């Protein structure tokens, strides 16, 4: 199995550099590929901020990517929850934090938007510390 870095995944998803895309494509075509959750997190950030991709395009790209038979990721259930919550409007990083905290009673944050949007999504409540 081959693990890939964010820059390779971004080339594969954006095809913004044809020579690097071809190499990335061969990796995804010929090898079993492992995606670390941190690579997916960083890729979402790069696509959103550096490439200005809208949330919907990022979701479509990730779902197609994760639907490939030869692509595996750590904690697929965590990632599924995070993508669902991202689709519902939660920031992707916040969604991953919440999904990874589902075994906890509460996730404390000063981010009022996270607290509001995260309400009721998980057994782990999102609250502002008092």
N, C-alpha and C positions, 0 to 999 in steps of 0.2 A: 504494500500500500504506500502511496505517495501523499505526503502532506504538502499543501500549497500555501504560499504567502499571499498577503493582501494584494500586492502589486500584480501577481499573476492572475488572481481572480478578477481584479478590475480590468485588466487587458482582455480577459475572456468575455466579460459581460459588456464591455463598452466598444471593443474592436477599434479603439482610437489609435492604435499603432499596429499596422497590418503585419509586420514581421513578428512582433511579440505576440499578437493574436494567434498567428499560425502555430507558434510554439506552444502557447497555452492550450489551443484547441487540440493539438496532438496529445497533450497530457490528459485532457478530459476524455478524449476519444479512445486512448489506448491503455490507460492505467486505472486502477482503483484509487480514488481520490478521497482523502480525509480533509475535512474542513474543521478547524478549531473554532469554537464559539468566538474567540477573540478576533479571529480573521473575519468572521461574518460581521461582528460589531464594527470593526474598523472599515470594512468595505462599505457598510451602510453609510457611515459618516463621510467617507470619500465620495460616494455617489451623490449624496445629498448636498454637501458643501462645495466640493471641488467641481463636480459635474452638473450641479443644480437639477438632478433628477427628481421628479415628483415622487411622493410616497407610493402612489399606485404603480409606477414603473419599477420601483425597487421591489415591491411586493411580488409583482409578476416575475421579475428576474430571479428572485430568491426561490420562489415556489417552483419554477421550471428547473432551476439548478438542483434543488433538493429532491426533485422528482426523477433525476437521472439515476439509473440502476447502479451505476458504478460510483456514486457519490455518497459518502458517509459523513456524519457529523457527530461530535460528542453531544450528549444530552439531547437527543432529538425531541423528546417530549417538552423540554424547556424551550427549545427553539420554536416548536409549533405554537406553544402558548404565547411566546413573545411576538411572533408574527401576527397572530390573531389580535392581540392587544395593540400592536402597531397599526394594524388595519383599522382598529376602532379609534385611533387618534392619539394613543400614548406614544411618547418619544421612544425610539427603538432601544436605546440604552436603558431607559427606565423600565421598559417592558422586560428586558433581559434581567435586570436587577430584581424585579418583582418575581419573575418566573423562577429565578434561582433561590428566592427567599420563601418559597411556598411552604416550606417546613417550619417557618417561624410564625409567631403570632402577629408580629407587627414589624413593619419596615418604617423607620423614622427618616423624615426628609424635611428640609426647609423649603422645598420646591412646592409651592401652593398648587401649581398646575398639575404636577404629578399626583399630589394628594387627591385633587378633585377628579382627575381622569382615571386614577387607579382604584377609586372607590368601588367596591363590589366585584372586582374582577377576579380576585384570588381569596382563598381563606386567610391569607396574610394581609392584614389591614395596612394601609399606607396612612401615616399620621404625621402631623407636625409635632415635634417634641414640646412639652409644656415646661 
